[in-house]
Amino acid sequence: MDRVFTVQEFCQHYKIGRSKTYLELDSGRLKAVKLGKKTLIRADDAEKWLASLKPLVLDENTRANAKSRHRVGTKSRLRP
């Protein structure tokens, strides 16, 4: 029998949010099945989805921008 994930288990296992999971399902990039009201994602479909993701390629400009945006120790303040 194939291993299946509930949406919650899938999110925990692949470290993505519920909204993003449903966007991937709605787009057809990730496949799921229904069992009553439950949405289940087969492990082999999850692995196919993961393998289909584009690798991250950073050039020098992108790396410099990423470093300046993610400074350690700085906090965003919404109120004075």
HELIX and SHEET records of a PDB file:
HELIX    1   1 VAL A    7  TYR A   14  1                                   8    
HELIX    2   2 ARG A   18  SER A   27  1                                  10    
HELIX    3   3 ALA A   43  SER A   52  1                                  10    
HELIX    4   4 GLU A   60  ARG A   69  1                                  10    
SHEET    1   A 3 VAL A   4  THR A   6  0                                        
SHEET    2   A 3 LYS A  38  ARG A  42 -1                                        
SHEET    3   A 3 VAL A  33  LEU A  35 -1                                        
END                                                                             
